[in-house]
């Protein structure tokens, strides 16, 4: 049981190049295979943390690995969306660039302050992940941007601001911090009790 979280993370990591390759083929059948793989990846992301906490292996090493694999996985879907719908993505390059800049800022600020990458697994970041799922479903499956895309952009901005605040508030590096409010509590000496189903 203790190896299952690592296996789930490995599956998600291996899905990334498969998604990238299928998108490069640019055929209609690939779109729906990519969507299926995206949902499989999401399930591995949900259950790796739950199982890790349940069996007592939710360590710093595992959570950092989880964060980095998440980044690779979602980037593969972003590239897939671009390969399959280049004009749609080009039309929205400003908002997409803003998200990339904010993601880079999160890493830069965390590394400058703590010497480590960010690993908050914050609640708003999880909500952003769900909005990305919806957005990529529209982009890859139905070749549309619309409300789902803009929802993902708005939640992306909000969630990154939340992560930046968490980093700035925390007195020392810590993983699994649900929000900047919890970071304030940690700064004031209050330690939150973690649960099996959420951080």
Backbone as CSV, one residue per row, in Angstrom:
resi,resn,N_x,N_y,N_z,CA_x,CA_y,CA_z,C_x,C_y,C_z
1,UNK,0.823,-1.212,0.000,0.000,0.000,0.000,0.863,1.271,0.000
2,UNK,2.001,1.222,0.673,2.836,2.421,0.790,3.452,2.847,-0.539
3,UNK,3.519,1.937,-1.499,4.074,2.281,-2.809,3.032,2.820,-3.785
4,UNK,1.759,2.647,-3.438,0.694,3.045,-4.362,0.756,4.531,-4.719
5,UNK,0.944,5.462,-3.752,1.029,6.880,-4.135,2.132,7.151,-5.150
6,UNK,3.279,6.506,-4.990,4.380,6.690,-5.942,4.017,6.130,-7.319
7,UNK,3.298,5.017,-7.322,2.871,4.415,-8.597,1.896,5.347,-9.319
8,UNK,0.967,5.927,-8.568,-0.009,6.845,-9.159,0.679,8.088,-9.724
9,UNK,1.663,8.603,-9.005,2.422,9.756,-9.497,3.187,9.384,-10.763
10,UNK,3.774,8.185,-10.775,4.526,7.715,-11.946,3.611,7.569,-13.163
11,UNK,2.395,7.079,-12.935,1.427,6.943,-14.034,1.150,8.310,-14.643
12,UNK,0.921,9.301,-13.795,0.635,10.659,-14.275,1.825,11.231,-15.053
13,UNK,3.015,10.951,-14.571,4.214,11.415,-15.260,4.340,10.771,-16.646
14,UNK,4.048,9.477,-16.725,4.157,8.757,-17.995,3.050,9.144,-18.976
15,UNK,1.931,9.622,-18.458,0.848,10.067,-19.335,1.231,11.314,-20.122
16,UNK,2.096,12.146,-19.546,2.454,13.423,-20.176,3.053,13.255,-21.574
17,UNK,4.097,12.428,-21.765,4.634,12.274,-23.124,3.650,11.602,-24.086
18,UNK,2.788,10.738,-23.561,1.773,10.094,-24.405,0.796,11.145,-24.923
19,UNK,0.356,12.036,-24.028,-0.545,13.123,-24.409,0.126,14.020,-25.446
20,UNK,1.381,14.354,-25.198,2.145,15.196,-26.116,2.215,14.561,-27.501
21,UNK,2.520,13.269,-27.553,2.634,12.552,-28.822,1.297,12.489,-29.551
22,UNK,0.225,12.175,-28.830,-1.095,12.079,-29.453,-1.537,13.417,-30.031
23,UNK,-1.216,14.503,-29.311,-1.574,15.833,-29.804,-0.798,16.169,-31.070
24,UNK,0.444,15.716,-31.122,1.291,15.968,-32.290,0.724,15.293,-33.538
25,UNK,-0.004,14.187,-33.362,-0.602,13.476,-34.495,-1.727,14.294,-35.136
26,UNK,-2.411,15.101,-34.318,-3.458,16.026,-34.794,-4.608,15.338,-35.525
27,UNK,-5.029,14.175,-35.057,-6.218,13.565,-35.657,-7.371,13.592,-34.655
28,UNK,-8.570,13.429,-35.159,-9.771,13.591,-34.330,-9.859,12.549,-33.221
29,UNK,-9.468,11.302,-33.532,-9.544,10.260,-32.516,-8.626,10.562,-31.334
30,UNK,-7.494,11.182,-31.616,-6.531,11.502,-30.558,-7.118,12.444,-29.519
31,UNK,-7.986,13.351,-29.969,-8.587,14.319,-29.049,-9.275,13.617,-27.882
32,UNK,-10.060,12.609,-28.193,-10.854,11.949,-27.157,-10.010,10.994,-26.307
33,UNK,-8.943,10.466,-26.909,-8.002,9.661,-26.117,-7.289,10.562,-25.115
34,UNK,-6.893,11.746,-25.574,-6.237,12.717,-24.682,-7.162,13.095,-23.529
35,UNK,-8.431,13.328,-23.831,-9.386,13.668,-22.777,-9.522,12.532,-21.764
36,UNK,-9.557,11.304,-22.261,-9.649,10.147,-21.358,-8.415,10.077,-20.462
37,UNK,-7.245,10.302,-21.043,-6.003,10.284,-20.269,-5.971,11.423,-19.256
38,UNK,-6.549,12.558,-19.629,-6.601,13.692,-18.712,-7.414,13.342,-17.464
39,UNK,-8.547,12.699,-17.658,-9.378,12.320,-16.512,-8.709,11.229,-15.672
40,UNK,-8.010,10.318,-16.331,-7.250,9.302,-15.588,-6.177,9.978,-14.742
41,UNK,-5.483,10.944,-15.353,-4.452,11.693,-14.633,-5.017,12.421,-13.432
42,UNK,-6.201,13.016,-13.602,-6.827,13.723,-12.483,-7.135,12.767,-11.337
43,UNK,-7.635,11.588,-11.673,-7.949,10.601,-10.633,-6.693,10.166,-9.878
44,UNK,-5.578,9.987,-10.615,-4.333,9.632,-9.924,-3.896,10.753,-8.995
45,UNK,-4.154,11.992,-9.414,-3.771,13.145,-8.598,-4.611,13.229,-7.324
46,UNK,-5.878,12.910,-7.438,-6.764,12.943,-6.268,-6.382,11.848,-5.272
47,UNK,-6.179,10.643,-5.793,-6.004,9.500,-4.899,-4.586,9.323,-4.372
48,UNK,-3.587,9.883,-5.064,-2.235,9.704,-4.515,-2.098,10.374,-3.148
49,UNK,-2.665,11.575,-3.013,-2.589,12.276,-1.735,-3.427,11.616,-0.650
50,UNK,-4.638,11.196,-1.027,-5.531,10.555,-0.057,-4.902,9.266,0.485
51,UNK,-4.400,8.441,-0.426,-3.801,7.169,-0.015,-2.531,7.408,0.790
52,UNK,-1.730,8.391,0.352,-0.482,8.693,1.072,-0.767,9.092,2.519
53,UNK,-1.799,9.920,2.724,-2.143,10.328,4.092,-2.727,9.155,4.876
54,UNK,-3.483,8.314,4.189,-4.119,7.173,4.854,-3.079,6.175,5.359
55,UNK,-2.028,5.920,4.576,-1.034,4.911,4.962,0.200,5.526,5.619
56,UNK,0.167,6.851,5.804,1.239,7.508,6.547,2.525,7.740,5.787
57,UNK,2.437,7.955,4.454,3.654,8.221,3.677,3.607,9.591,2.989
58,UNK,2.764,10.481,3.532,2.651,11.829,2.954,3.824,12.677,3.431
59,UNK,4.994,12.380,2.893,6.226,13.039,3.304,6.534,14.235,2.407
60,UNK,7.508,15.020,2.837,7.948,16.161,2.018,8.397,15.688,0.635
61,UNK,9.167,14.616,0.598,9.673,14.093,-0.675,8.540,13.747,-1.630
62,UNK,7.527,13.043,-1.127,6.415,12.629,-1.977,5.608,13.826,-2.441
63,UNK,5.353,14.776,-1.548,4.526,15.925,-1.904,5.231,16.834,-2.904
64,UNK,6.563,16.964,-2.772,7.310,17.762,-3.744,7.308,17.074,-5.106
65,UNK,7.472,15.762,-5.099,7.428,14.998,-6.338,6.056,15.143,-7.001
66,UNK,5.012,15.069,-6.201,3.644,15.221,-6.686,3.464,16.575,-7.372
67,UNK,3.963,17.639,-6.748,3.832,18.986,-7.308,4.531,19.118,-8.653
68,UNK,5.747,18.581,-8.751,6.512,18.699,-9.985,5.883,17.881,-11.117
69,UNK,5.361,16.724,-10.787,4.696,15.896,-11.797,3.389,16.562,-12.244
70,UNK,2.680,17.184,-11.312,1.474,17.949,-11.675,1.806,18.992,-12.735
71,UNK,2.899,19.707,-12.529,3.314,20.746,-13.468,3.572,20.157,-14.846
72,UNK,4.298,19.044,-14.903,4.596,18.379,-16.178,3.313,17.907,-16.855
73,UNK,2.419,17.333,-16.064,1.162,16.792,-16.606,0.302,17.882,-17.223
74,UNK,0.101,18.978,-16.484,-0.758,20.050,-16.994,-0.109,20.799,-18.154
75,UNK,1.218,20.897,-18.144,1.907,21.511,-19.285,1.720,20.682,-20.548
76,UNK,1.742,19.355,-20.403,1.528,18.496,-21.574,0.150,18.732,-22.180
77,UNK,-0.840,18.956,-21.320,-2.196,19.245,-21.804,-2.260,20.624,-22.446
78,UNK,-1.501,21.574,-21.900,-1.438,22.902,-22.493,-0.847,22.856,-23.893
79,UNK,0.236,22.104,-24.058,0.836,21.945,-25.384,-0.111,21.204,-26.324
80,UNK,-0.830,20.225,-25.780,-1.802,19.495,-26.593,-2.880,20.439,-27.117
81,UNK,-3.363,21.306,-26.243,-4.382,22.279,-26.651,-3.845,23.190,-27.751
82,UNK,-2.560,23.547,-27.631,-1.949,24.416,-28.646,-1.800,23.686,-29.981
83,UNK,-1.291,22.461,-29.961,-1.105,21.716,-31.205,-2.426,21.486,-31.931
84,UNK,-3.484,21.234,-31.158,-4.776,20.911,-31.751,-5.590,22.141,-32.126
85,UNK,-5.340,23.263,-31.434,-6.112,24.494,-31.682,-5.197,25.716,-31.641
86,UNK,-4.211,25.797,-32.534,-3.226,26.880,-32.449,-3.825,28.287,-32.512
87,UNK,-4.840,28.473,-33.348,-5.417,29.814,-33.488,-6.146,30.247,-32.220
88,UNK,-6.868,29.315,-31.605,-7.564,29.634,-30.351,-6.571,30.067,-29.279
89,UNK,-5.472,29.355,-29.164,-4.470,29.654,-28.146,-3.761,30.969,-28.457
90,UNK,-3.433,31.192,-29.731,-2.760,32.429,-30.120,-3.616,33.650,-29.830
91,UNK,-4.916,33.509,-29.987,-5.828,34.628,-29.726,-5.866,35.013,-28.252
92,UNK,-5.488,34.076,-27.385,-5.543,34.315,-25.941,-4.142,34.359,-25.318
93,UNK,-3.126,34.699,-26.122,-1.742,34.598,-25.658,-1.447,35.500,-24.465
94,UNK,-2.109,36.652,-24.356,-1.829,37.580,-23.256,-2.219,36.980,-21.906
95,UNK,-3.429,36.445,-21.828,-3.891,35.872,-20.559,-3.104,34.605,-20.212
96,UNK,-2.754,33.808,-21.231,-1.966,32.596,-20.990,-0.566,32.959,-20.505
97,UNK,0.030,33.977,-21.122,1.356,34.438,-20.695,1.328,34.918,-19.253
98,UNK,0.258,35.607,-18.870,0.116,36.083,-17.497,0.142,34.922,-16.505
99,UNK,-0.541,33.837,-16.831,-0.551,32.660,-15.953,0.849,32.063,-15.833
100,UNK,1.552,31.964,-16.958,2.922,31.438,-16.929,3.837,32.320,-16.080
101,UNK,3.675,33.627,-16.212,4.499,34.565,-15.433,4.214,34.405,-13.944
102,UNK,2.944,34.261,-13.584,2.582,34.103,-12.176,3.080,32.776,-11.615
103,UNK,3.030,31.734,-12.419,3.564,30.428,-12.001,5.069,30.537,-11.744
104,UNK,5.753,31.208,-12.658,7.196,31.395,-12.495,7.505,32.229,-11.253
105,UNK,6.678,33.222,-10.986,6.866,34.060,-9.792,6.737,33.252,-8.516
106,UNK,5.761,32.341,-8.480,5.583,31.481,-7.307,6.861,30.703,-7.019
107,UNK,7.435,30.129,-8.064,8.668,29.351,-7.905,9.832,30.248,-7.512
108,UNK,9.939,31.396,-8.189,11.060,32.304,-7.935,11.045,32.834,-6.509
109,UNK,9.879,33.279,-6.045,9.766,33.834,-4.696,10.066,32.768,-3.649
110,UNK,9.547,31.549,-3.872,9.782,30.461,-2.920,11.260,30.076,-2.868
111,UNK,11.895,29.989,-4.029,13.312,29.622,-4.064,14.180,30.705,-3.431
112,UNK,13.854,31.970,-3.699,14.621,33.074,-3.116,14.465,33.123,-1.593
113,UNK,13.255,32.829,-1.110,13.004,32.916,0.331,13.441,31.668,1.083
114,UNK,13.130,30.489,0.517,13.356,29.240,1.251,14.421,28.326,0.638
115,UNK,14.805,28.592,-0.602,15.747,27.702,-1.272,15.093,26.444,-1.812
116,UNK,13.758,26.422,-1.836,12.993,25.282,-2.344,11.831,25.795,-3.176
117,UNK,11.358,24.939,-4.079,10.190,25.297,-4.873,8.930,25.269,-4.013
118,UNK,7.897,25.954,-4.470,6.637,25.966,-3.727,5.953,24.592,-3.788
119,UNK,5.255,24.243,-2.703,4.599,22.925,-2.620,3.387,23.032,-1.690
120,UNK,2.548,24.031,-1.942,1.464,24.335,-0.993,0.256,23.406,-1.131
121,UNK,-0.025,22.921,-2.341,-1.246,22.136,-2.585,-2.466,22.860,-1.997
122,UNK,-2.524,24.154,-2.242,-3.579,24.984,-1.649,-4.957,24.648,-2.221
123,UNK,-5.985,24.992,-1.455,-7.368,24.715,-1.847,-7.716,25.400,-3.171
124,UNK,-7.337,26.680,-3.303,-7.658,27.408,-4.535,-6.911,26.835,-5.732
125,UNK,-5.735,26.301,-5.497,-4.989,25.646,-6.577,-5.714,24.392,-7.051
126,UNK,-6.329,23.678,-6.113,-7.113,22.497,-6.477,-8.341,22.905,-7.296
127,UNK,-8.978,24.029,-6.905,-10.116,24.534,-7.666,-9.693,24.958,-9.067
128,UNK,-8.490,25.545,-9.151,-7.966,25.923,-10.454,-7.733,24.679,-11.314
129,UNK,-7.232,23.621,-10.695,-7.033,22.369,-11.416,-8.328,21.831,-12.013
130,UNK,-9.409,21.934,-11.261,-10.713,21.486,-11.768,-11.183,22.373,-12.918
131,UNK,-10.918,23.674,-12.807,-11.303,24.584,-13.895,-10.469,24.313,-15.149
132,UNK,-9.205,23.926,-14.960,-8.373,23.548,-16.104,-8.933,22.306,-16.784
133,UNK,-9.412,21.374,-15.972,-10.022,20.154,-16.515,-11.185,20.518,-17.438
134,UNK,-12.049,21.412,-16.978,-13.207,21.831,-17.774,-12.737,22.579,-19.024
135,UNK,-11.793,23.486,-18.836,-11.293,24.286,-19.952,-10.650,23.433,-21.032
136,UNK,-9.807,22.470,-20.622,-9.159,21.598,-21.596,-10.159,20.659,-22.264
137,UNK,-11.223,20.305,-21.554,-12.283,19.496,-22.170,-12.913,20.250,-23.329
138,UNK,-13.178,21.553,-23.110,-13.745,22.388,-24.168,-12.734,22.615,-25.297
139,UNK,-11.495,22.948,-24.920,-10.477,23.270,-25.921,-10.104,22.063,-26.780
140,UNK,-9.824,20.948,-26.124,-9.348,19.761,-26.843,-10.498,18.967,-27.453
141,UNK,-11.572,18.798,-26.688,-12.687,17.974,-27.156,-13.624,18.662,-28.122
142,UNK,-13.880,19.977,-27.880,-14.892,20.666,-28.682,-14.351,21.885,-29.424
143,UNK,-13.038,22.129,-29.311,-12.378,23.222,-30.028,-13.035,24.575,-29.735
144,UNK,-13.319,24.788,-28.461,-13.928,26.038,-28.001,-13.183,26.550,-26.776
145,UNK,-13.178,27.871,-26.628,-12.602,28.481,-25.421,-13.755,28.905,-24.515
146,UNK,-14.336,30.061,-24.762,-15.540,30.494,-24.059,-15.382,30.641,-22.557
147,UNK,-16.501,30.459,-21.856,-16.558,30.716,-20.414,-15.606,29.818,-19.624
148,UNK,-15.421,28.574,-20.079,-14.561,27.637,-19.344,-13.115,28.131,-19.335
149,UNK,-12.662,28.656,-20.466,-11.302,29.174,-20.562,-11.120,30.363,-19.634
150,UNK,-12.069,31.295,-19.670,-11.942,32.505,-18.858,-12.084,32.214,-17.359
151,UNK,-12.885,31.215,-17.033,-12.978,30.780,-15.636,-11.627,30.257,-15.166
152,UNK,-10.963,29.466,-16.013,-9.646,28.920,-15.658,-8.621,30.041,-15.494
153,UNK,-8.683,31.057,-16.340,-7.751,32.183,-16.236,-7.979,32.947,-14.934
154,UNK,-9.240,33.239,-14.621,-9.567,33.997,-13.397,-9.144,33.221,-12.158
155,UNK,-9.499,31.927,-12.100,-9.106,31.110,-10.954,-7.590,30.919,-10.890
156,UNK,-6.960,30.881,-12.068,-5.514,30.776,-12.109,-4.838,31.984,-11.471
157,UNK,-5.330,33.165,-11.797,-4.773,34.397,-11.216,-4.984,34.415,-9.706
158,UNK,-6.211,34.124,-9.274,-6.541,34.152,-7.840,-5.716,33.125,-7.070
159,UNK,-5.611,31.900,-7.619,-4.893,30.841,-6.905,-3.400,31.148,-6.808
160,UNK,-2.833,31.773,-7.835,-1.413,32.124,-7.787,-1.143,33.254,-6.791
161,UNK,-2.068,34.209,-6.716,-1.940,35.265,-5.701,-1.967,34.643,-4.309
162,UNK,-2.859,33.677,-4.119,-2.964,32.976,-2.839,-1.646,32.267,-2.498
163,UNK,-1.064,31.582,-3.469,0.205,30.871,-3.232,1.323,31.852,-2.908
164,UNK,1.383,32.963,-3.631,2.418,33.973,-3.365,2.280,34.521,-1.945
165,UNK,1.042,34.770,-1.521,0.809,35.247,-0.153,1.233,34.203,0.874
166,UNK,0.933,32.941,0.597,1.338,31.854,1.499,2.855,31.865,1.673
167,UNK,3.567,31.953,0.563,5.038,31.948,0.603,5.561,33.139,1.410
168,UNK,4.985,34.303,1.157,5.457,35.515,1.831,5.155,35.495,3.328
169,UNK,4.034,34.875,3.692,3.605,34.869,5.103,4.327,33.804,5.922
170,UNK,4.532,32.622,5.349,5.141,31.520,6.109,6.516,31.907,6.657
171,UNK,6.758,31.638,7.938,8.079,31.936,8.502,9.157,30.961,8.022
172,UNK,8.755,29.734,7.678,9.687,28.758,7.121,8.939,27.888,6.115
173,UNK,9.701,27.249,5.224,9.093,26.456,4.155,8.252,25.326,4.740
174,UNK,7.089,25.138,4.138,6.193,24.076,4.585,5.355,23.625,3.402
175,UNK,5.051,22.340,3.353,4.194,21.838,2.281,2.776,21.627,2.800
176,UNK,1.831,21.538,1.875,0.415,21.310,2.199,-0.154,22.407,3.104
177,UNK,-0.216,23.614,2.588,-0.816,24.753,3.303,-2.049,25.181,2.504
178,UNK,-3.260,25.008,3.044,-4.482,25.197,2.250,-4.746,26.609,1.730
179,UNK,-4.299,27.643,2.455,-4.587,29.011,2.029,-3.690,29.999,2.771
180,UNK,-3.729,31.263,2.343,-2.926,32.270,3.038,-3.442,32.494,4.455
181,UNK,-4.749,32.235,4.684,-5.304,32.330,6.037,-4.628,31.309,6.957
182,UNK,-4.473,30.093,6.451,-3.796,29.057,7.237,-2.322,29.398,7.443
183,UNK,-1.729,30.057,6.444,-0.338,30.489,6.592,-0.220,31.505,7.727
184,UNK,-1.207,32.382,7.843,-1.238,33.358,8.942,-1.335,32.651,10.288
185,UNK,-2.169,31.613,10.351,-2.307,30.846,11.595,-0.998,30.151,11.963
186,UNK,-0.331,29.600,10.945,0.961,28.945,11.180,1.977,29.954,11.689
187,UNK,1.974,31.142,11.097,2.894,32.201,11.528,2.650,32.590,12.981
188,UNK,1.382,32.510,13.395,1.018,32.857,14.773,1.136,31.675,15.732
189,UNK,1.714,30.573,15.251,1.982,29.440,16.127,0.888,28.399,16.206
190,UNK,-0.150,28.516,15.361,-1.247,27.555,15.382,-1.022,26.517,14.284
191,UNK,-0.877,25.267,14.668,-0.680,24.182,13.707,-2.014,23.520,13.391
192,UNK,-2.309,23.393,12.107,-3.574,22.811,11.676,-3.483,21.298,11.643
193,UNK,-4.535,20.650,12.115,-4.589,19.193,12.060,-4.984,18.762,10.655
194,UNK,-4.151,17.940,10.027,-4.431,17.487,8.659,-5.436,16.342,8.685
195,UNK,-6.173,16.236,7.558,-7.162,15.171,7.446,-6.754,14.222,6.310
196,UNK,-7.409,13.076,6.266,-7.086,12.079,5.235,-7.466,12.577,3.853
197,UNK,-8.598,13.271,3.748,-9.124,13.631,2.430,-8.672,14.986,1.930
198,UNK,-8.063,15.799,2.803,-7.599,17.083,2.307,-6.381,17.535,3.099
199,UNK,-5.235,17.530,2.462,-3.997,18.051,3.060,-3.840,17.693,4.526
